[in-house]
Amino acid sequence: MRTGNEAFKSGRLSDAERHYLSALQRFEHLELLPEQSDDRLICLIANHHNLAELYQRCSDQQRALQHLMEPHRRVLGLMSDARGNHRLLQNASRAMRYTLPPLMSFARSHPLCDDCMSMLQRSQQWLGAGTTYH
C-alpha cells in the first residue's frame, strides 16, 4: 500500500491503481476473525478508500462509489454476524466510523439511489451519529 501511496502522490495514477488493487486482492482472501486485531479490517478499508480517491481524481464516480460502499457493506455484514460476540461487534463498530464519513461526504456531492441513502442514514443512526460529516 505504501508503494501505491507514493505513486499516487507523484501523480502516477496507473501505478498507484495497480498497487492498490494488488494489495486489495491479498486482503480480500483473508478471513476476518473476531480474535484477530482489527488492523486487517482497517487496512482493507484503507485500500478501498485509496482506490475511491484515485477514481474520484480520474472522474470515475461510479467506481469511486463502489470502493466506498464495499467496505461499508462488509462492515454491516460483520455487525450482523456479531450477535453475541462482543469483540467482533466492537471491531465492526470501530470500522464503521471509518467507512461511514467518506460515504456521507461523497453523497453530498454525488446523488445516490434512495436505497443507498437509506442504508447510510440507518448506519448513521446506529452509530448514534447525530453529526453531519464533511
CNS distance restraints for C-alpha pairs under 8 A (distance, minus, plus):
assign (resid   1 and name CA) (resid   5 and name CA) 6.23 0.50 0.50
assign (resid   1 and name CA) (resid  19 and name CA) 6.49 0.50 0.50
assign (resid   1 and name CA) (resid  20 and name CA) 5.98 0.50 0.50
assign (resid   1 and name CA) (resid  23 and name CA) 6.24 0.50 0.50
assign (resid   1 and name CA) (resid  47 and name CA) 7.17 0.50 0.50
assign (resid   2 and name CA) (resid   6 and name CA) 6.25 0.50 0.50
assign (resid   3 and name CA) (resid   7 and name CA) 6.22 0.50 0.50
assign (resid   3 and name CA) (resid  16 and name CA) 7.35 0.50 0.50
assign (resid   3 and name CA) (resid  19 and name CA) 6.74 0.50 0.50
assign (resid   4 and name CA) (resid   8 and name CA) 6.07 0.50 0.50
assign (resid   4 and name CA) (resid  15 and name CA) 6.85 0.50 0.50
assign (resid   4 and name CA) (resid  16 and name CA) 4.14 0.50 0.50
assign (resid   4 and name CA) (resid  17 and name CA) 6.97 0.50 0.50
assign (resid   4 and name CA) (resid  18 and name CA) 7.60 0.50 0.50
assign (resid   4 and name CA) (resid  19 and name CA) 4.90 0.50 0.50
assign (resid   4 and name CA) (resid  20 and name CA) 5.74 0.50 0.50
assign (resid   5 and name CA) (resid   9 and name CA) 6.12 0.50 0.50
assign (resid   5 and name CA) (resid  16 and name CA) 6.54 0.50 0.50
assign (resid   6 and name CA) (resid  10 and name CA) 6.29 0.50 0.50
assign (resid   6 and name CA) (resid  16 and name CA) 7.61 0.50 0.50
assign (resid   7 and name CA) (resid  11 and name CA) 6.23 0.50 0.50
assign (resid   7 and name CA) (resid  12 and name CA) 4.95 0.50 0.50
assign (resid   7 and name CA) (resid  13 and name CA) 6.55 0.50 0.50
assign (resid   7 and name CA) (resid  15 and name CA) 6.06 0.50 0.50
assign (resid   7 and name CA) (resid  16 and name CA) 4.97 0.50 0.50
assign (resid   8 and name CA) (resid  12 and name CA) 5.59 0.50 0.50
assign (resid   8 and name CA) (resid  13 and name CA) 5.42 0.50 0.50
assign (resid   8 and name CA) (resid  15 and name CA) 7.72 0.50 0.50
assign (resid   8 and name CA) (resid  16 and name CA) 5.20 0.50 0.50
assign (resid   8 and name CA) (resid  54 and name CA) 7.58 0.50 0.50
assign (resid  12 and name CA) (resid  16 and name CA) 6.24 0.50 0.50
assign (resid  13 and name CA) (resid  17 and name CA) 6.00 0.50 0.50
assign (resid  13 and name CA) (resid  54 and name CA) 7.02 0.50 0.50
assign (resid  14 and name CA) (resid  18 and name CA) 6.24 0.50 0.50
assign (resid  15 and name CA) (resid  19 and name CA) 6.28 0.50 0.50
assign (resid  16 and name CA) (resid  20 and name CA) 6.07 0.50 0.50
assign (resid  17 and name CA) (resid  21 and name CA) 5.99 0.50 0.50
assign (resid  17 and name CA) (resid  51 and name CA) 6.67 0.50 0.50
assign (resid  17 and name CA) (resid  54 and name CA) 7.31 0.50 0.50
assign (resid  18 and name CA) (resid  22 and name CA) 6.11 0.50 0.50
assign (resid  19 and name CA) (resid  23 and name CA) 6.18 0.50 0.50
assign (resid  20 and name CA) (resid  24 and name CA) 6.01 0.50 0.50
assign (resid  20 and name CA) (resid  47 and name CA) 5.97 0.50 0.50
assign (resid  20 and name CA) (resid  48 and name CA) 7.98 0.50 0.50
assign (resid  20 and name CA) (resid  50 and name CA) 7.21 0.50 0.50
assign (resid  20 and name CA) (resid  51 and name CA) 6.59 0.50 0.50
assign (resid  21 and name CA) (resid  25 and name CA) 6.12 0.50 0.50
assign (resid  21 and name CA) (resid  47 and name CA) 7.84 0.50 0.50
assign (resid  21 and name CA) (resid  51 and name CA) 7.81 0.50 0.50
assign (resid  22 and name CA) (resid  26 and name CA) 6.54 0.50 0.50
assign (resid  23 and name CA) (resid  27 and name CA) 6.43 0.50 0.50
assign (resid  23 and name CA) (resid  47 and name CA) 7.16 0.50 0.50
assign (resid  24 and name CA) (resid  28 and name CA) 6.00 0.50 0.50
assign (resid  24 and name CA) (resid  44 and name CA) 6.51 0.50 0.50
assign (resid  24 and name CA) (resid  47 and name CA) 6.02 0.50 0.50
assign (resid  24 and name CA) (resid  48 and name CA) 7.30 0.50 0.50
assign (resid  25 and name CA) (resid  29 and name CA) 6.64 0.50 0.50
assign (resid  26 and name CA) (resid  30 and name CA) 7.11 0.50 0.50
assign (resid  27 and name CA) (resid  40 and name CA) 7.50 0.50 0.50
assign (resid  27 and name CA) (resid  43 and name CA) 7.91 0.50 0.50
assign (resid  27 and name CA) (resid  44 and name CA) 6.05 0.50 0.50
assign (resid  28 and name CA) (resid  44 and name CA) 7.56 0.50 0.50
assign (resid  32 and name CA) (resid  36 and name CA) 7.27 0.50 0.50
assign (resid  32 and name CA) (resid  40 and name CA) 7.38 0.50 0.50
assign (resid  32 and name CA) (resid  41 and name CA) 7.03 0.50 0.50
assign (resid  33 and name CA) (resid  88 and name CA) 7.71 0.50 0.50
assign (resid  34 and name CA) (resid  85 and name CA) 7.87 0.50 0.50
assign (resid  34 and name CA) (resid  87 and name CA) 6.11 0.50 0.50
assign (resid  34 and name CA) (resid  88 and name CA) 4.67 0.50 0.50
assign (resid  34 and name CA) (resid  91 and name CA) 7.77 0.50 0.50
assign (resid  35 and name CA) (resid  87 and name CA) 7.48 0.50 0.50
assign (resid  35 and name CA) (resid  88 and name CA) 7.78 0.50 0.50
assign (resid  38 and name CA) (resid  42 and name CA) 6.28 0.50 0.50
assign (resid  38 and name CA) (resid  91 and name CA) 5.84 0.50 0.50
assign (resid  38 and name CA) (resid  95 and name CA) 7.97 0.50 0.50
assign (resid  39 and name CA) (resid  43 and name CA) 6.11 0.50 0.50
assign (resid  40 and name CA) (resid  44 and name CA) 6.26 0.50 0.50
assign (resid  41 and name CA) (resid  45 and name CA) 6.23 0.50 0.50
assign (resid  41 and name CA) (resid  95 and name CA) 7.25 0.50 0.50
assign (resid  42 and name CA) (resid  46 and name CA) 6.06 0.50 0.50
assign (resid  42 and name CA) (resid  95 and name CA) 6.60 0.50 0.50
assign (resid  42 and name CA) (resid  98 and name CA) 7.99 0.50 0.50
assign (resid  43 and name CA) (resid  47 and name CA) 6.17 0.50 0.50
assign (resid  44 and name CA) (resid  48 and name CA) 6.41 0.50 0.50
assign (resid  44 and name CA) (resid  71 and name CA) 7.36 0.50 0.50
assign (resid  45 and name CA) (resid  49 and name CA) 6.10 0.50 0.50
assign (resid  45 and name CA) (resid  71 and name CA) 5.58 0.50 0.50
assign (resid  45 and name CA) (resid  98 and name CA) 7.61 0.50 0.50
assign (resid  45 and name CA) (resid  99 and name CA) 7.10 0.50 0.50
assign (resid  46 and name CA) (resid  50 and name CA) 5.99 0.50 0.50
assign (resid  47 and name CA) (resid  51 and name CA) 6.31 0.50 0.50
assign (resid  48 and name CA) (resid  52 and name CA) 6.18 0.50 0.50
assign (resid  48 and name CA) (resid  67 and name CA) 4.92 0.50 0.50
assign (resid  48 and name CA) (resid  68 and name CA) 6.45 0.50 0.50
assign (resid  48 and name CA) (resid  70 and name CA) 7.64 0.50 0.50
assign (resid  48 and name CA) (resid  71 and name CA) 6.94 0.50 0.50
assign (resid  49 and name CA) (resid  53 and name CA) 6.15 0.50 0.50
assign (resid  49 and name CA) (resid  67 and name CA) 6.28 0.50 0.50
assign (resid  49 and name CA) (resid  68 and name CA) 6.05 0.50 0.50
assign (resid  50 and name CA) (resid  54 and name CA) 6.20 0.50 0.50
assign (resid  51 and name CA) (resid  55 and name CA) 6.10 0.50 0.50
assign (resid  51 and name CA) (resid  64 and name CA) 6.87 0.50 0.50
assign (resid  51 and name CA) (resid  67 and name CA) 6.47 0.50 0.50
assign (resid  52 and name CA) (resid  56 and name CA) 6.08 0.50 0.50
assign (resid  52 and name CA) (resid  63 and name CA) 6.91 0.50 0.50
assign (resid  52 and name CA) (resid  64 and name CA) 3.92 0.50 0.50
assign (resid  52 and name CA) (resid  65 and name CA) 6.69 0.50 0.50
assign (resid  52 and name CA) (resid  66 and name CA) 7.65 0.50 0.50
assign (resid  52 and name CA) (resid  67 and name CA) 5.23 0.50 0.50
assign (resid  52 and name CA) (resid  68 and name CA) 6.21 0.50 0.50
assign (resid  53 and name CA) (resid  57 and name CA) 6.20 0.50 0.50
assign (resid  53 and name CA) (resid  64 and name CA) 6.71 0.50 0.50
assign (resid  54 and name CA) (resid  58 and name CA) 6.40 0.50 0.50
assign (resid  54 and name CA) (resid  64 and name CA) 7.64 0.50 0.50
assign (resid  55 and name CA) (resid  59 and name CA) 6.12 0.50 0.50
assign (resid  55 and name CA) (resid  60 and name CA) 5.02 0.50 0.50
assign (resid  55 and name CA) (resid  61 and name CA) 6.56 0.50 0.50
assign (resid  55 and name CA) (resid  63 and name CA) 6.29 0.50 0.50
assign (resid  55 and name CA) (resid  64 and name CA) 5.11 0.50 0.50
assign (resid  56 and name CA) (resid  60 and name CA) 5.57 0.50 0.50
assign (resid  56 and name CA) (resid  61 and name CA) 5.58 0.50 0.50
assign (resid  56 and name CA) (resid  64 and name CA) 5.71 0.50 0.50
assign (resid  60 and name CA) (resid  64 and name CA) 6.28 0.50 0.50
assign (resid  61 and name CA) (resid  65 and name CA) 6.04 0.50 0.50
assign (resid  62 and name CA) (resid  66 and name CA) 6.31 0.50 0.50
assign (resid  63 and name CA) (resid  67 and name CA) 6.38 0.50 0.50
assign (resid  64 and name CA) (resid  68 and name CA) 6.38 0.50 0.50
assign (resid  65 and name CA) (resid  69 and name CA) 5.97 0.50 0.50
assign (resid  65 and name CA) (resid 103 and name CA) 7.84 0.50 0.50
assign (resid  65 and name CA) (resid 106 and name CA) 7.78 0.50 0.50
assign (resid  66 and name CA) (resid  70 and name CA) 5.95 0.50 0.50
assign (resid  67 and name CA) (resid  71 and name CA) 7.13 0.50 0.50
assign (resid  68 and name CA) (resid  72 and name CA) 6.84 0.50 0.50
assign (resid  68 and name CA) (resid  99 and name CA) 7.09 0.50 0.50
assign (resid  68 and name CA) (resid 102 and name CA) 7.20 0.50 0.50
assign (resid  68 and name CA) (resid 103 and name CA) 6.14 0.50 0.50
assign (resid  69 and name CA) (resid  73 and name CA) 6.03 0.50 0.50
assign (resid  69 and name CA) (resid  99 and name CA) 8.00 0.50 0.50
assign (resid  69 and name CA) (resid 103 and name CA) 7.25 0.50 0.50
assign (resid  70 and name CA) (resid  74 and name CA) 6.22 0.50 0.50
assign (resid  71 and name CA) (resid  75 and name CA) 6.12 0.50 0.50
assign (resid  71 and name CA) (resid  99 and name CA) 6.67 0.50 0.50
assign (resid  72 and name CA) (resid  76 and name CA) 6.21 0.50 0.50
assign (resid  72 and name CA) (resid  96 and name CA) 6.71 0.50 0.50
assign (resid  72 and name CA) (resid  99 and name CA) 5.30 0.50 0.50
assign (resid  72 and name CA) (resid 100 and name CA) 6.89 0.50 0.50
assign (resid  73 and name CA) (resid  77 and name CA) 6.18 0.50 0.50
assign (resid  74 and name CA) (resid  78 and name CA) 6.29 0.50 0.50
assign (resid  75 and name CA) (resid  79 and name CA) 6.20 0.50 0.50
assign (resid  75 and name CA) (resid  92 and name CA) 5.58 0.50 0.50
assign (resid  75 and name CA) (resid  93 and name CA) 7.93 0.50 0.50
assign (resid  75 and name CA) (resid  95 and name CA) 6.75 0.50 0.50
assign (resid  75 and name CA) (resid  96 and name CA) 6.33 0.50 0.50
assign (resid  76 and name CA) (resid  80 and name CA) 6.20 0.50 0.50
assign (resid  76 and name CA) (resid  92 and name CA) 7.56 0.50 0.50
assign (resid  76 and name CA) (resid  96 and name CA) 7.90 0.50 0.50
assign (resid  77 and name CA) (resid  81 and name CA) 6.21 0.50 0.50
assign (resid  78 and name CA) (resid  82 and name CA) 5.96 0.50 0.50
assign (resid  78 and name CA) (resid  88 and name CA) 7.26 0.50 0.50
assign (resid  78 and name CA) (resid  89 and name CA) 7.37 0.50 0.50
assign (resid  78 and name CA) (resid  92 and name CA) 6.11 0.50 0.50
assign (resid  79 and name CA) (resid  83 and name CA) 7.42 0.50 0.50
assign (resid  79 and name CA) (resid  88 and name CA) 7.44 0.50 0.50
assign (resid  79 and name CA) (resid  89 and name CA) 5.61 0.50 0.50
assign (resid  79 and name CA) (resid  92 and name CA) 5.76 0.50 0.50
assign (resid  79 and name CA) (resid  93 and name CA) 7.37 0.50 0.50
assign (resid  82 and name CA) (resid  86 and name CA) 7.09 0.50 0.50
assign (resid  82 and name CA) (resid  88 and name CA) 5.56 0.50 0.50
assign (resid  82 and name CA) (resid  89 and name CA) 5.16 0.50 0.50
assign (resid  83 and name CA) (resid  89 and name CA) 7.47 0.50 0.50
assign (resid  85 and name CA) (resid  89 and name CA) 6.24 0.50 0.50
assign (resid  86 and name CA) (resid  90 and name CA) 6.01 0.50 0.50
assign (resid  87 and name CA) (resid  91 and name CA) 6.19 0.50 0.50
assign (resid  88 and name CA) (resid  92 and name CA) 6.06 0.50 0.50
assign (resid  89 and name CA) (resid  93 and name CA) 5.98 0.50 0.50
assign (resid  90 and name CA) (resid  94 and name CA) 6.18 0.50 0.50
assign (resid  91 and name CA) (resid  95 and name CA) 6.12 0.50 0.50
assign (resid  92 and name CA) (resid  96 and name CA) 6.13 0.50 0.50
assign (resid  93 and name CA) (resid  97 and name CA) 6.71 0.50 0.50
assign (resid  93 and name CA) (resid 127 and name CA) 7.55 0.50 0.50
assign (resid  94 and name CA) (resid  98 and name CA) 7.21 0.50 0.50
assign (resid  95 and name CA) (resid  99 and name CA) 6.48 0.50 0.50
assign (resid  96 and name CA) (resid 100 and name CA) 5.74 0.50 0.50
assign (resid  97 and name CA) (resid 101 and name CA) 6.90 0.50 0.50
assign (resid  98 and name CA) (resid 102 and name CA) 7.60 0.50 0.50
assign (resid  99 and name CA) (resid 103 and name CA) 6.75 0.50 0.50
assign (resid 100 and name CA) (resid 104 and name CA) 6.21 0.50 0.50
assign (resid 100 and name CA) (resid 120 and name CA) 7.20 0.50 0.50
assign (resid 100 and name CA) (resid 123 and name CA) 7.47 0.50 0.50
assign (resid 100 and name CA) (resid 124 and name CA) 7.35 0.50 0.50
assign (resid 101 and name CA) (resid 105 and name CA) 6.13 0.50 0.50
assign (resid 101 and name CA) (resid 133 and name CA) 5.48 0.50 0.50
assign (resid 101 and name CA) (resid 134 and name CA) 7.28 0.50 0.50
assign (resid 102 and name CA) (resid 106 and name CA) 6.04 0.50 0.50
assign (resid 102 and name CA) (resid 133 and name CA) 7.82 0.50 0.50
assign (resid 102 and name CA) (resid 134 and name CA) 7.96 0.50 0.50
assign (resid 103 and name CA) (resid 107 and name CA) 6.09 0.50 0.50
assign (resid 103 and name CA) (resid 120 and name CA) 7.74 0.50 0.50
assign (resid 104 and name CA) (resid 108 and name CA) 6.51 0.50 0.50
assign (resid 104 and name CA) (resid 120 and name CA) 7.26 0.50 0.50
assign (resid 104 and name CA) (resid 133 and name CA) 6.18 0.50 0.50
assign (resid 104 and name CA) (resid 134 and name CA) 7.66 0.50 0.50
assign (resid 105 and name CA) (resid 109 and name CA) 7.01 0.50 0.50
assign (resid 105 and name CA) (resid 133 and name CA) 6.06 0.50 0.50
assign (resid 105 and name CA) (resid 134 and name CA) 5.40 0.50 0.50
assign (resid 106 and name CA) (resid 110 and name CA) 5.97 0.50 0.50
assign (resid 107 and name CA) (resid 111 and name CA) 5.86 0.50 0.50
assign (resid 107 and name CA) (resid 112 and name CA) 6.11 0.50 0.50
assign (resid 107 and name CA) (resid 117 and name CA) 7.84 0.50 0.50
assign (resid 112 and name CA) (resid 116 and name CA) 6.15 0.50 0.50
assign (resid 112 and name CA) (resid 117 and name CA) 6.27 0.50 0.50
assign (resid 113 and name CA) (resid 117 and name CA) 6.35 0.50 0.50
assign (resid 114 and name CA) (resid 118 and name CA) 6.04 0.50 0.50
assign (resid 115 and name CA) (resid 119 and name CA) 6.18 0.50 0.50
assign (resid 116 and name CA) (resid 120 and name CA) 6.26 0.50 0.50
assign (resid 117 and name CA) (resid 121 and name CA) 6.10 0.50 0.50
assign (resid 118 and name CA) (resid 122 and name CA) 6.16 0.50 0.50
assign (resid 119 and name CA) (resid 123 and name CA) 6.16 0.50 0.50
assign (resid 120 and name CA) (resid 124 and name CA) 6.10 0.50 0.50
assign (resid 121 and name CA) (resid 125 and name CA) 6.15 0.50 0.50
assign (resid 122 and name CA) (resid 126 and name CA) 6.02 0.50 0.50
assign (resid 123 and name CA) (resid 127 and name CA) 6.34 0.50 0.50
assign (resid 124 and name CA) (resid 128 and name CA) 6.32 0.50 0.50
assign (resid 124 and name CA) (resid 129 and name CA) 5.27 0.50 0.50
assign (resid 124 and name CA) (resid 130 and name CA) 7.42 0.50 0.50
assign (resid 125 and name CA) (resid 129 and name CA) 5.90 0.50 0.50
assign (resid 125 and name CA) (resid 130 and name CA) 7.26 0.50 0.50
